[in-house]
Amino acid sequence: MKIPKSLLVDPEKNSVYGSFAVAVSIWAFSYSVIFGQILILAYYAVWLPLILVDYRRFLRHLSSAWLPLLFAAYVCLSVFWSQAPGITARTSIQYFSHIACAYVAARTVSVRTLTIGALIGIFVVLLYSLRVGNYSEDVLDGTYNFVGAFASKNQIGFVASLGIYFCVVFLAFYRRGWRSVILAVPIVLLSAYLLVIAHSATSMASIPAVLALVALLTMSKLLSRRYRRVIFLIGAGLLVVVAFVALNLGLMDFVLGLFGKDSTLTGRTYLWEQGWNAVQKAPILGLGYAAYWVQGFAEAERLWNEFYITTRTGFHFHNTYIEALVELGFVGATLVSLIMLRTLYGHVSAVIFRAWQADSVILFGVMVLLLIRSFVEVEILNPYIMGSFLMYFSFFKLARLPVTRTRWSPAFEPAEAAKREAAWPRHVSGPAAANPS
C-alpha cells in the first residue's frame, strides 16, 4: 500500500499525522527525563524521516533560515574553547538536531495542526501528572506546590499556561461548531486547575497579559491597515512609558506581592549576580555551550549547595540572557536575542503592516509568552524543550512558501475538441504499427 506524500508533508492535508507528531513531541519534551531515550528517538522519528519523503520542500528558501543556522553553528563551534568539551560536543549536536526538527515541522505542519497537536499532547501530559500527584516544598519561600511528574512547579506551570493559551486561540480562530467547544473545555479546565495548584507566579502572571494582547490584535482585524499602524505605534509608545513609570514608582514590587514574591524574586537576583560574575571570565565567547553546570566544577557545586539542588542537575541562572552570556558570551547572547526579536517583529508586522492573518497572531502570542518568561526562566537555549521548539517553529514560519496545487487544464469547447482530436495521431495496431513507413 502506498501512502500519498501529501498525507505526510502537505500542511493542508496532513492534519492527522501532523497532530500526532506534535503530540509525541510534547510528550518527549515533558517526560524524556523519566522515560529515557525512547521518547527522544520517537521525537526524531516523527520529523527527520520526512526529509526523505520530499527533500525539495526543505531545500526551498533555505536561505531564510540563515540566522538560526548561524547560531547553531556557533553553538557547535564553542566546543573548541569550552571548559567541558565532551559535554559541549554532545549537547550542541542535540541542539542542532532539535532545530532541524523544528525546521521540518514548520515546513510540513500548519499553525492549526500545531494547535490541535499541542492540545492533545498537553492534555495527556497533564493527565499523567495529575495521576502521579507529586507535591514539592520550595525551601526558599516555604511554599508547598504541585509538580506532578515534573521536576519543578515552573515546568508544569509553563505546560498548563500553554494549554490555556492554545485552547483560547483554538476556540477563537479554528473551532468548527459546538463539538470543538466540548472537546476544548476539559483541557482548559484541567490546565487552569493545575496552574493554580502549582503556584507558578511566572505562568500565572504572563498568561493573562498574553491573552489580552492577542485579543487586541484580534480586534485590530476590524480596522483598516492604515489605522492599525497608527494604533500600534501609539500603543507601543504607551507601553514603554508605562513600563518606565512602573519601575520607578515601585509598582513592580506591588505586582510581585500579588503573587507572593519579593523584590529578590525568590533568590533569582542573587543568582543573576553570580551569573554576571561568571560572565567576566570569558565575556566575548563564553565558557562553552552547556559547560557551566557540570558536576565537579567548583562554582556549579557551590550554587547547587546554596539553592538546595541535591540532584546537582537541571539548574540554571533563571535568566535566558545571563545564561547565554555565561555559556556563549556576548556573541551568542546577541545571536539568540536577534532570533527572538526577528521572530517577534516578523509576526507582528504581518498583522499590522500586511494582510491580517490568524496564524501570525497566534505565533506572536507564543513569542510574547516566551519573551516574558525569558527574563526569569531558560527555555530556548536547551534541546528537547518546548520553548525552544516553539521559538524556532515560529521563526521558520516567517518564510511564506508557495502552496503547490494541482494545475488543471481548462476543458475544450466541443468544436475545438473535435478539431484537436482530428489533428492528433491515432493509435495503429498490427504490422503497420511496427513499420510506420
C-alpha positions, 0 to 999 in steps of 0.5 A: 500500500502506498501512502500519498506524500501529501498525507505526510508533508502537505500542511493542508492535508496532513492534519492527522499525522501532523497532530500526532507528531506534535503530540509525541513531541510534547510528550518527549519534551515533558517526560524524556527525563523519566522515560529515557531515550525512547521518547527522544528517538520517537521525537526524531522519528516523527520529523527527520524521516520526512526529509526523505519523503520530499527533500525539495520542500526543505531545500526551498528558501533555505536561505531564510533560515540563515540566522538560526543556522548561524547560531547553531553553528556557533553553538557547535563551534564553542566546543573548541574553547569550552571548559567541558568539551565532551559535554559541549560536543554532545549537547550542541549536536542535540541542539542542532538536531532539535532545530532541524526538527523544528525546521521540518515541522514548520515546513510540513505542519500548519499553525492549526495542526500545531494547535490541535497537536499541542492540545492533545499532547498537553492534555495527556501530559497533564493527565499523567501528572495529575495521576502521579500527584507529586507535591514539592516544598520550595525551601526558599519561600516555604511554599508547598506546590504541585509538580506532578511528574515534573521536576519543578512547579515552573515546568508544569506551570509553563505546560498548563499556561500553554494549554490555556493559551492554545485552547483560547486561540483554538476556540477563537480562530479554528473551532468548527461548531459546538463539538470543538467547544466540548472537546476544548473545555476539559483541557482548559479546565484541567490546565487552569486547575493545575496552574493554580495548584502549582503556584507558578507566579511566572505562568500565572502572571504572563498568561493573562497579559498574553491573552489580552494582547492577542485579543487586541490584535484580534480586534485590530482585524476590524480596522483598516491597515492604515489605522492599525499602524497608527494604533500600534505605534501609539500603543507601543509608545504607551507601553514603554512609558508605562513600563518606565513609570512602573519601575520607578514608582515601585509598582513592580514590587506591588505586582510581585506581592500579588503573587507572593514574591519579593523584590529578590524574586525568590533568590533569582537576583542573587543568582543573576549576580553570580551569573554576571560574575561568571560572565567576566571570565570569558565575556566575548565567547563564553565558557562553552555551550552547556559547560557551566553546570557540570558536576565537579566544577567548583562554582556549579557545586557551590550554587547547587549547595546554596539553592538546595539542588541535591540532584546537582542537575537541571539548574540554571541562572533563571535568566535566558540572557545571563545564561547565554552570556555565561555559556556563549558570551556576548556573541551568542547572547546577541545571536539568540536575542536577534532570533527572538526579536526577528521572530517577534517583529516578523509576526507582528508586522504581518498583522499590522503592516500586511494582510491580517492573518490568524496564524501570525497572531497566534505565533506572536502570542507564543513569542510574547509568552516566551519573551516574558518568561525569558527574563526569569526562566531558560527555555530556548537555549536547551534541546528537547524543550518546548520553548525552544521548539516553539521559538524556532517553529515560529521563526521558520514560519516567517518564510511564506512558501508557495502552496503547490496545487494541482494545475488543471487544464481548462476543458475544450469547447466541443468544436475545438475538441473535435478539431484537436482530436482530428489533428492528433495521431491515432493509435495503429495496431498490427504490422503497420504499427511496427513499420510506420513507413 
